[in-house]
Amino acid sequence: MTVPLASTPNYIGRFAPTPSGPLHMGSLVAAVGSWLDARAVGGRWLLRLEDIDPPRCSPGAADQIQRQLETFGLTWDGPIRYQSERNDAYQAALDRLIAAGMAYPCGCSRREWQHEGYYPGWCRQGPRHPERVQAWRLRTDRGIQPVTWQDRLFGHQCLDPTRQGDVVIKRKEGLWAYQLAVVVDDADQNVTDIVRGFDLLDNTPWQRQLQVALGYSEPRYLHLPLILGDDGQKLSKQNLATAIPDDGELARPLLHQALQLLDQRPPRTLRLAPVADQLAHACRNWSPDSMSATSGRAQD
């Protein structure tokens, strides 16, 4: 059962896609759920583009994502944040972690430790391969143990981050890793509520350790059920999921489907209604309590 969220205008949510391609139905469901959760309580909803991995970013994808969101009526507040412009903030956070003994350099390759199932901290006492270019890892053994939190849909969570391994927070190529960047930006933007897919739930222990180590407040979490394709696999860009349109007429039935996948039971009569009408009804009737904690199929 979900944990209810009291109405508050101080709510700040966000949607933070990687511009590696256009949005698909799975990312639309996440965006709609996040948007509704914010708007239903009079909160703000921010758009952040996680473009810290240039090799993965597709030319024109950032602009296309914005057009897609606008087509589906998912307007955002304030300027868009681009993580590619945030190097100094991430470096300052890493410097604090190093000073606190919470981060260390590591030159180990995945091939060397993959039989362990997770990185076991071989370089905690000093680099095993000082001649190699070094990444930076989080020392999970020095963070809060275990990590517990209350997910608004999936309930009480308790995970041991040391069993997940010391995650990379800055890659050996000098690129910033997702775990550090997302925590720094959520704190800097005063995000109170994180609404995202269930596939990111097991990232939360690392992020909670970073939040505590850096003195950041803990946001509330609502992880949404995954959306699966006909093959039973999670819809993703890697699986070549079909892009959602940026045409208003085509968007109407797809928005209705997204609301169904969120278990919001939108009236059938609204299936071809303008997206503004569908969102207005969904916002008035938004109920995370009606969601099932199981994956859904992207079928109408």
TORKOL-4160 file (C-alpha; in steps of 0.2 Angstrom, whole numbers, padded with zeros to 4 digits, m for minus):
300
<pt num="1" X="0000" Y="0000" Z="0000"/>
<pt num="2" X="0006" Y="0017" Z="m0004"/>
<pt num="3" X="0010" Y="0030" Z="0009"/>
<pt num="4" X="m0001" Y="0045" Z="0007"/>
<pt num="5" X="0007" Y="0062" Z="0004"/>
<pt num="6" X="m0001" Y="0077" Z="0012"/>
<pt num="7" X="m0005" Y="0092" Z="0000"/>
<pt num="8" X="0009" Y="0104" Z="0001"/>
<pt num="9" X="0014" Y="0119" Z="m0011"/>
<pt num="10" X="0032" Y="0116" Z="m0005"/>
<pt num="11" X="0033" Y="0100" Z="m0015"/>
<pt num="12" X="0047" Y="0100" Z="m0028"/>
<pt num="13" X="0048" Y="0086" Z="m0041"/>
<pt num="14" X="0058" Y="0083" Z="m0056"/>
<pt num="15" X="0060" Y="0073" Z="m0072"/>
<pt num="16" X="0078" Y="0069" Z="m0077"/>
<pt num="17" X="0080" Y="0059" Z="m0093"/>
<pt num="18" X="0096" Y="0056" Z="m0102"/>
<pt num="19" X="0096" Y="0063" Z="m0120"/>
<pt num="20" X="0102" Y="0047" Z="m0128"/>
<pt num="21" X="0086" Y="0046" Z="m0139"/>
<pt num="22" X="0068" Y="0051" Z="m0139"/>
<pt num="23" X="0056" Y="0047" Z="m0125"/>
<pt num="24" X="0046" Y="0030" Z="m0126"/>
<pt num="25" X="0031" Y="0024" Z="m0117"/>
<pt num="26" X="0040" Y="0018" Z="m0102"/>
<pt num="27" X="0048" Y="0035" Z="m0100"/>
<pt num="28" X="0032" Y="0044" Z="m0103"/>
<pt num="29" X="0023" Y="0034" Z="m0089"/>
<pt num="30" X="0037" Y="0040" Z="m0077"/>
<pt num="31" X="0036" Y="0058" Z="m0083"/>
<pt num="32" X="0017" Y="0058" Z="m0081"/>
<pt num="33" X="0018" Y="0050" Z="m0064"/>
<pt num="34" X="0031" Y="0062" Z="m0058"/>
<pt num="35" X="0021" Y="0077" Z="m0065"/>
<pt num="36" X="0004" Y="0072" Z="m0058"/>
<pt num="37" X="0012" Y="0069" Z="m0041"/>
<pt num="38" X="0019" Y="0087" Z="m0041"/>
<pt num="39" X="0004" Y="0096" Z="m0049"/>
<pt num="40" X="m0009" Y="0086" Z="m0038"/>
<pt num="41" X="m0003" Y="0095" Z="m0022"/>
<pt num="42" X="0001" Y="0112" Z="m0030"/>
<pt num="43" X="0020" Y="0108" Z="m0032"/>
<pt num="44" X="0033" Y="0113" Z="m0044"/>
<pt num="45" X="0040" Y="0101" Z="m0057"/>
<pt num="46" X="0058" Y="0103" Z="m0064"/>
<pt num="47" X="0066" Y="0097" Z="m0080"/>
<pt num="48" X="0084" Y="0091" Z="m0079"/>
<pt num="49" X="0094" Y="0084" Z="m0094"/>
<pt num="50" X="0107" Y="0071" Z="m0088"/>
<pt num="51" X="0119" Y="0074" Z="m0102"/>
<pt num="52" X="0135" Y="0070" Z="m0092"/>
<pt num="53" X="0139" Y="0055" Z="m0104"/>
<pt num="54" X="0142" Y="0063" Z="m0121"/>
<pt num="55" X="0145" Y="0047" Z="m0130"/>
<pt num="56" X="0128" Y="0041" Z="m0125"/>
<pt num="57" X="0119" Y="0058" Z="m0130"/>
<pt num="58" X="0111" Y="0058" Z="m0147"/>
<pt num="59" X="0111" Y="0074" Z="m0157"/>
<pt num="60" X="0095" Y="0083" Z="m0156"/>
<pt num="61" X="0088" Y="0072" Z="m0143"/>
<pt num="62" X="0087" Y="0085" Z="m0129"/>
<pt num="63" X="0076" Y="0096" Z="m0141"/>
<pt num="64" X="0065" Y="0081" Z="m0146"/>
<pt num="65" X="0062" Y="0077" Z="m0127"/>
<pt num="66" X="0056" Y="0094" Z="m0124"/>
<pt num="67" X="0044" Y="0094" Z="m0139"/>
<pt num="68" X="0038" Y="0077" Z="m0133"/>
<pt num="69" X="0034" Y="0083" Z="m0116"/>
<pt num="70" X="0026" Y="0099" Z="m0122"/>
<pt num="71" X="0015" Y="0088" Z="m0134"/>
<pt num="72" X="0009" Y="0078" Z="m0119"/>
<pt num="73" X="0005" Y="0094" Z="m0109"/>
<pt num="74" X="0019" Y="0090" Z="m0096"/>
<pt num="75" X="0025" Y="0108" Z="m0094"/>
<pt num="76" X="0039" Y="0112" Z="m0082"/>
<pt num="77" X="0044" Y="0126" Z="m0070"/>
<pt num="78" X="0059" Y="0137" Z="m0072"/>
<pt num="79" X="0074" Y="0134" Z="m0084"/>
<pt num="80" X="0080" Y="0117" Z="m0089"/>
<pt num="81" X="0096" Y="0111" Z="m0080"/>
<pt num="82" X="0109" Y="0103" Z="m0090"/>
<pt num="83" X="0121" Y="0092" Z="m0080"/>
<pt num="84" X="0135" Y="0095" Z="m0093"/>
<pt num="85" X="0136" Y="0113" Z="m0086"/>
<pt num="86" X="0139" Y="0107" Z="m0067"/>
<pt num="87" X="0157" Y="0101" Z="m0067"/>
<pt num="88" X="0162" Y="0113" Z="m0053"/>
<pt num="89" X="0148" Y="0107" Z="m0041"/>
<pt num="90" X="0152" Y="0089" Z="m0044"/>
<pt num="91" X="0170" Y="0092" Z="m0041"/>
<pt num="92" X="0167" Y="0101" Z="m0025"/>
<pt num="93" X="0156" Y="0087" Z="m0019"/>
<pt num="94" X="0169" Y="0074" Z="m0023"/>
<pt num="95" X="0183" Y="0084" Z="m0014"/>
<pt num="96" X="0172" Y="0084" Z="0001"/>
<pt num="97" X="0170" Y="0065" Z="0000"/>
<pt num="98" X="0188" Y="0063" Z="m0002"/>
<pt num="99" X="0192" Y="0074" Z="0013"/>
<pt num="100" X="0180" Y="0063" Z="0023"/>
<pt num="101" X="0188" Y="0047" Z="0018"/>
<pt num="102" X="0172" Y="0042" Z="0009"/>
<pt num="103" X="0180" Y="0041" Z="m0009"/>
<pt num="104" X="0195" Y="0033" Z="m0016"/>
<pt num="105" X="0204" Y="0030" Z="m0032"/>
<pt num="106" X="0203" Y="0014" Z="m0041"/>
<pt num="107" X="0211" Y="0007" Z="m0057"/>
<pt num="108" X="0203" Y="m0010" Z="m0057"/>
<pt num="109" X="0194" Y="m0016" Z="m0073"/>
<pt num="110" X="0177" Y="m0024" Z="m0073"/>
<pt num="111" X="0184" Y="m0040" Z="m0080"/>
<pt num="112" X="0195" Y="m0042" Z="m0065"/>
<pt num="113" X="0181" Y="m0041" Z="m0052"/>
<pt num="114" X="0165" Y="m0047" Z="m0062"/>
<pt num="115" X="0167" Y="m0065" Z="m0055"/>
<pt num="116" X="0163" Y="m0057" Z="m0037"/>
<pt num="117" X="0146" Y="m0050" Z="m0043"/>
<pt num="118" X="0151" Y="m0033" Z="m0036"/>
<pt num="119" X="0166" Y="m0022" Z="m0034"/>
<pt num="120" X="0173" Y="m0029" Z="m0017"/>
<pt num="121" X="0184" Y="m0013" Z="m0012"/>
<pt num="122" X="0201" Y="m0020" Z="m0017"/>
<pt num="123" X="0208" Y="m0002" Z="m0018"/>
<pt num="124" X="0201" Y="0005" Z="m0002"/>
<pt num="125" X="0219" Y="0004" Z="0006"/>
<pt num="126" X="0227" Y="0011" Z="m0010"/>
<pt num="127" X="0226" Y="0008" Z="m0029"/>
<pt num="128" X="0231" Y="m0010" Z="m0034"/>
<pt num="129" X="0236" Y="m0003" Z="m0051"/>
<pt num="130" X="0243" Y="0014" Z="m0048"/>
<pt num="131" X="0250" Y="0014" Z="m0066"/>
<pt num="132" X="0233" Y="0015" Z="m0073"/>
<pt num="133" X="0221" Y="0029" Z="m0075"/>
<pt num="134" X="0210" Y="0030" Z="m0059"/>
<pt num="135" X="0191" Y="0031" Z="m0057"/>
<pt num="136" X="0184" Y="0037" Z="m0040"/>
<pt num="137" X="0173" Y="0025" Z="m0030"/>
<pt num="138" X="0162" Y="0028" Z="m0015"/>
<pt num="139" X="0167" Y="0019" Z="0001"/>
<pt num="140" X="0151" Y="0010" Z="0006"/>
<pt num="141" X="0158" Y="0002" Z="0021"/>
<pt num="142" X="0160" Y="0019" Z="0029"/>
<pt num="143" X="0142" Y="0025" Z="0025"/>
<pt num="144" X="0126" Y="0022" Z="0035"/>
<pt num="145" X="0123" Y="0004" Z="0037"/>
<pt num="146" X="0111" Y="m0003" Z="0033"/>
<pt num="147" X="0101" Y="0009" Z="0022"/>
<pt num="148" X="0083" Y="0010" Z="0026"/>
<pt num="149" X="0069" Y="0021" Z="0019"/>
<pt num="150" X="0050" Y="0021" Z="0016"/>
<pt num="151" X="0045" Y="0020" Z="m0002"/>
<pt num="152" X="0028" Y="0027" Z="m0005"/>
<pt num="153" X="0022" Y="0012" Z="m0015"/>
<pt num="154" X="0034" Y="m0002" Z="m0011"/>
<pt num="155" X="0034" Y="0001" Z="0008"/>
<pt num="156" X="0049" Y="m0001" Z="0020"/>
<pt num="157" X="0066" Y="m0004" Z="0012"/>
<pt num="158" X="0082" Y="m0011" Z="0020"/>
<pt num="159" X="0097" Y="m0014" Z="0009"/>
<pt num="160" X="0115" Y="m0016" Z="0013"/>
<pt num="161" X="0125" Y="m0006" Z="0001"/>
<pt num="162" X="0141" Y="m0015" Z="0004"/>
<pt num="163" X="0133" Y="m0030" Z="m0004"/>
<pt num="164" X="0131" Y="m0019" Z="m0020"/>
<pt num="165" X="0149" Y="m0014" Z="m0020"/>
<pt num="166" X="0158" Y="0002" Z="m0020"/>
<pt num="167" X="0150" Y="0012" Z="m0034"/>
<pt num="168" X="0160" Y="0023" Z="m0046"/>
<pt num="169" X="0156" Y="0041" Z="m0044"/>
<pt num="170" X="0169" Y="0048" Z="m0056"/>
<pt num="171" X="0174" Y="0038" Z="m0071"/>
<pt num="172" X="0192" Y="0035" Z="m0077"/>
<pt num="173" X="0188" Y="0045" Z="m0092"/>
<pt num="174" X="0185" Y="0060" Z="m0081"/>
<pt num="175" X="0166" Y="0059" Z="m0084"/>
<pt num="176" X="0154" Y="0061" Z="m0069"/>
<pt num="177" X="0144" Y="0046" Z="m0064"/>
<pt num="178" X="0125" Y="0046" Z="m0062"/>
<pt num="179" X="0125" Y="0042" Z="m0043"/>
<pt num="180" X="0135" Y="0058" Z="m0038"/>
<pt num="181" X="0128" Y="0070" Z="m0051"/>
<pt num="182" X="0110" Y="0066" Z="m0047"/>
<pt num="183" X="0112" Y="0068" Z="m0028"/>
<pt num="184" X="0121" Y="0084" Z="m0030"/>
<pt num="185" X="0108" Y="0091" Z="m0041"/>
<pt num="186" X="0093" Y="0085" Z="m0032"/>
<pt num="187" X="0100" Y="0094" Z="m0016"/>
<pt num="188" X="0105" Y="0110" Z="m0025"/>
<pt num="189" X="0087" Y="0111" Z="m0033"/>
<pt num="190" X="0079" Y="0107" Z="m0016"/>
<pt num="191" X="0070" Y="0092" Z="m0023"/>
<pt num="192" X="0058" Y="0085" Z="m0010"/>
<pt num="193" X="0051" Y="0070" Z="m0020"/>
<pt num="194" X="0059" Y="0058" Z="m0032"/>
<pt num="195" X="0046" Y="0049" Z="m0043"/>
<pt num="196" X="0055" Y="0037" Z="m0055"/>
<pt num="197" X="0054" Y="0019" Z="m0061"/>
<pt num="198" X="0057" Y="0003" Z="m0050"/>
<pt num="199" X="0073" Y="m0001" Z="m0060"/>
<pt num="200" X="0081" Y="0013" Z="m0050"/>
<pt num="201" X="0075" Y="0008" Z="m0033"/>
<pt num="202" X="0092" Y="m0002" Z="m0029"/>
<pt num="203" X="0101" Y="0014" Z="m0033"/>
<pt num="204" X="0094" Y="0022" Z="m0018"/>
<pt num="205" X="0106" Y="0015" Z="m0005"/>
<pt num="206" X="0121" Y="0023" Z="m0014"/>
<pt num="207" X="0112" Y="0039" Z="m0015"/>
<pt num="208" X="0106" Y="0039" Z="0003"/>
<pt num="209" X="0124" Y="0036" Z="0008"/>
<pt num="210" X="0130" Y="0051" Z="m0002"/>
<pt num="211" X="0116" Y="0062" Z="0004"/>
<pt num="212" X="0121" Y="0058" Z="0022"/>
<pt num="213" X="0140" Y="0060" Z="0019"/>
<pt num="214" X="0137" Y="0077" Z="0010"/>
<pt num="215" X="0124" Y="0083" Z="0023"/>
<pt num="216" X="0109" Y="0084" Z="0012"/>
<pt num="217" X="0091" Y="0081" Z="0017"/>
<pt num="218" X="0082" Y="0065" Z="0013"/>
<pt num="219" X="0069" Y="0066" Z="m0001"/>
<pt num="220" X="0053" Y="0056" Z="m0001"/>
<pt num="221" X="0053" Y="0041" Z="m0014"/>
<pt num="222" X="0040" Y="0034" Z="m0025"/>
<pt num="223" X="0046" Y="0021" Z="m0037"/>
<pt num="224" X="0033" Y="0017" Z="m0051"/>
<pt num="225" X="0030" Y="m0001" Z="m0058"/>
<pt num="226" X="0040" Y="m0005" Z="m0073"/>
<pt num="227" X="0032" Y="m0005" Z="m0090"/>
<pt num="228" X="0036" Y="m0020" Z="m0101"/>
<pt num="229" X="0035" Y="m0023" Z="m0119"/>
<pt num="230" X="0026" Y="m0038" Z="m0128"/>
<pt num="231" X="0042" Y="m0048" Z="m0125"/>
<pt num="232" X="0041" Y="m0046" Z="m0106"/>
<pt num="233" X="0057" Y="m0035" Z="m0106"/>
<pt num="234" X="0057" Y="m0017" Z="m0099"/>
<pt num="235" X="0054" Y="m0004" Z="m0111"/>
<pt num="236" X="0070" Y="0005" Z="m0114"/>
<pt num="237" X="0080" Y="0014" Z="m0128"/>
<pt num="238" X="0093" Y="m0001" Z="m0127"/>
<pt num="239" X="0078" Y="m0012" Z="m0132"/>
<pt num="240" X="0073" Y="m0001" Z="m0146"/>
<pt num="241" X="0057" Y="0004" Z="m0138"/>
<pt num="242" X="0046" Y="0014" Z="m0150"/>
<pt num="243" X="0047" Y="0033" Z="m0148"/>
<pt num="244" X="0031" Y="0042" Z="m0143"/>
<pt num="245" X="0025" Y="0056" Z="m0155"/>
<pt num="246" X="0026" Y="0074" Z="m0154"/>
<pt num="247" X="0010" Y="0076" Z="m0163"/>
<pt num="248" X="m0005" Y="0082" Z="m0152"/>
<pt num="249" X="m0018" Y="0071" Z="m0160"/>
<pt num="250" X="m0008" Y="0055" Z="m0159"/>
<pt num="251" X="m0003" Y="0059" Z="m0141"/>
<pt num="252" X="m0021" Y="0059" Z="m0135"/>
<pt num="253" X="m0024" Y="0040" Z="m0134"/>
<pt num="254" X="m0006" Y="0037" Z="m0128"/>
<pt num="255" X="m0008" Y="0048" Z="m0114"/>
<pt num="256" X="m0024" Y="0039" Z="m0109"/>
<pt num="257" X="m0014" Y="0023" Z="m0110"/>
<pt num="258" X="0000" Y="0030" Z="m0099"/>
<pt num="259" X="m0014" Y="0034" Z="m0086"/>
<pt num="260" X="m0021" Y="0016" Z="m0087"/>
<pt num="261" X="m0003" Y="0009" Z="m0084"/>
<pt num="262" X="m0002" Y="0020" Z="m0069"/>
<pt num="263" X="m0019" Y="0012" Z="m0063"/>
<pt num="264" X="m0028" Y="0029" Z="m0063"/>
<pt num="265" X="m0043" Y="0022" Z="m0072"/>
<pt num="266" X="m0046" Y="0037" Z="m0083"/>
<pt num="267" X="m0064" Y="0037" Z="m0091"/>
<pt num="268" X="m0065" Y="0029" Z="m0108"/>
<pt num="269" X="m0074" Y="0045" Z="m0114"/>
<pt num="270" X="m0058" Y="0055" Z="m0112"/>
<pt num="271" X="m0047" Y="0043" Z="m0123"/>
<pt num="272" X="m0047" Y="0055" Z="m0137"/>
<pt num="273" X="m0049" Y="0071" Z="m0127"/>
<pt num="274" X="m0036" Y="0085" Z="m0128"/>
<pt num="275" X="m0021" Y="0081" Z="m0117"/>
<pt num="276" X="m0025" Y="0096" Z="m0106"/>
<pt num="277" X="m0042" Y="0089" Z="m0102"/>
<pt num="278" X="m0035" Y="0072" Z="m0098"/>
<pt num="279" X="m0022" Y="0079" Z="m0087"/>
<pt num="280" X="m0034" Y="0090" Z="m0078"/>
<pt num="281" X="m0045" Y="0075" Z="m0074"/>
<pt num="282" X="m0030" Y="0065" Z="m0069"/>
<pt num="283" X="m0023" Y="0078" Z="m0058"/>
<pt num="284" X="m0040" Y="0080" Z="m0048"/>
<pt num="285" X="m0041" Y="0061" Z="m0046"/>
<pt num="286" X="m0022" Y="0057" Z="m0044"/>
<pt num="287" X="m0021" Y="0042" Z="m0032"/>
<pt num="288" X="m0004" Y="0033" Z="m0030"/>
<pt num="289" X="m0014" Y="0022" Z="m0018"/>
<pt num="290" X="m0023" Y="0014" Z="m0033"/>
<pt num="291" X="m0006" Y="0009" Z="m0041"/>
<pt num="292" X="m0001" Y="m0010" Z="m0041"/>
<pt num="293" X="0017" Y="m0014" Z="m0036"/>
<pt num="294" X="0018" Y="m0025" Z="m0051"/>
<pt num="295" X="0025" Y="m0022" Z="m0069"/>
<pt num="296" X="0012" Y="m0017" Z="m0082"/>
<pt num="297" X="0011" Y="m0020" Z="m0101"/>
<pt num="298" X="0012" Y="m0006" Z="m0113"/>
<pt num="299" X="m0004" Y="m0011" Z="m0122"/>
<pt num="300" X="m0021" Y="m0002" Z="m0124"/>
